[in-house]
Amino acid sequence: MTVLSTTLDKNSEEYQRATAAMEAKLADTDEVFAQLAAAGGERAVARHRDRGKLTARERIELLLDRDTPFLELCPFAAWGSDFPVGASVIGGIGTVSGVECVVLANDPTIAGGTSNPFTLKKQLRIMDIALKNELPFISLVESGGANLPTQSEVFIPGGDSFRRLAELSKAGIPTISLVFGNSTAGGAYLPGMSDHVIMIDGQSKVFLGGPPLVKAATGEISDDESLGGASMHARTSGLADHFAVDEPDALRIGRRVVARLNHRKQGPTPGPAVAPVHSQEELLGIVPEDLKIPFDPRDVIARIVDGSDFDEFKPLYGAGMVTGWGRIHGYPVGIIANAKGVIFSEEAQKTTQFIQIANRQGTPLIFLHNTTGYMVGRSYEEGGIIKHGSMMVNAVSTSTVPHISLLIGSSYGAGHYGMCGRAFDPRFLFTWPSAKSAVMGGAQLADVVTSVAKASAQARGKPIDAETLEVRRAATEKQIDDESLPLFLSGLVYDDGIIDPRDSRTVLGLSLSAIANAPIESDRSYGIFRM
């Protein structure tokens, strides 16, 4: 075995400062998690319970197998926007009757469960995870439909959710709807396009137009139950496949439907999992508060891979990038981690070759981000940094094995792309509270903006107001720093969640297990091109 040693000194001042900084950032995210737990607030939850209904999180808990984990996805969607954090919907991966499933639940205590633009972004991302990983998709439906003031942002792209339901079904991925309340107008197509539909007596309401709309359009007078109640759909229209007497009964039936799916994983079977030699608690103190200070990613790898056992690839070449092989919870992985921040030609070529080998072997790849981007300067341009960086980006783009990205430090510029950022379609992308991501660092971007402004003024023969320029520079730097923080990016659904560093091994293991529901596809149609 090639067990990684550690360079961490837990008694050092640097370690203590890094740990304190990480704990402070975790406290900030804990405050947001408290908002999520509160749902629509005490009064809204009380009203919901007075109607004899379970909360969205209680429904998920009863649906899942007892004492099994739930990997919540995109929990901070809409953070920093005009809409409640979480975007009125809860989604994630959990085990139902022994089968890993994607579960998406409307939260009716938040604006009636209506869908705003962030709800749609989150919903589509989670549906995409179900499709790519071939996970059964379960909807716990209770929604007032579109948030009408934002209909211009929701209506047109909203059709994509129905298209994806059809794509899931076509791909042989089961879709199941449990209707707990209203599912009306366009929302009626959610159960309408699902493979299995469960409705609850006296509670589920599914119709294209409610009684007021029907009266206005046709003059017909009707009520909710006769127009779209569970009894009518179970006995007359046939929309309901299962008729439940109450919410616990609906969840019981949902579990039975999943148990009868005959779902089988098609990916790799994991070997025995072995705990890392080094403590995962120490992950708190690895990343310095100042991301300009380098750190060794092997200290992270040693605390997430099985037995801290890691076979490094090309350790003496392109030392600014650590590449190698390990296992996480028994699943084989290739790991690519930035060691020096800047990516030089040697690192780009080494990474490209490693990605090709991973594809030949059908091994999923994990990217640990801490990069300021590709190296700039005359000698590096002459040395081919553009073609070598492009080679790496090309390899990441065309790689067909599953990718998981974990942002632990900086993730700037084209380096973010080469390390499989969101636009490069990783199966999962998670962030540590220490991470930052933007086109470049705030100070550098602000200097570029002010330099351009100064040059423009000089070219036009206008005087340069140094004080105004400095105010503009400081404002730009603050804006970019604010926009590069994990909560800001998570609010835009640019990641699948901000995680405690100590949970990294667990989250990666759950992600790899989800990935293993689908076969691992790899490109074996070419030889290995030495760089």
Secondary structure, DSSP 8 states (H G I E B T S, - for coil): --B------TTSHHHHHHHHHHHHHHHHHHHHHHHHHTTT-HHHHHHHHHTT---HHHHHHHHS-TT--EEE-STTTTTTSSS-TTTTEEEEEEEETTEEEEEEEE-TTTGGG-B-HHHHHHHHHHHHHHHHHT--EEEEEEE--B-GGGHHHHHHHHHHHHHHHHHHHHTT--EEEEEEEEEEGGGGHHHHTSSEEEEETTT-EEESS-HHHHHHHH-----HHHHHBHHHIIIII---SEEESSHHHHHHHHHHHHHTS-----S---------SS-GGGGGGSS-SSTTS---THHHHTTTSGGGB-EEESTTSSTTEEEEEEEETTEEEEEEEESSSEE-HHHHHHHHHHHHHHHHHT--EEEEEEE-EE--SHHHHHTTHHHHHHHHHHHHHH--S-EEEEEEEEEEHHHHHHTT-GGG--SEEEE-TT-EEESS-HHHHHHHHHHHHHHHHHHTT----HHHHHHHHHHHHHHHHHHTSHHHHHHTTSSS-B--GGGHHHHHHHHHHHHTTS------SS-----
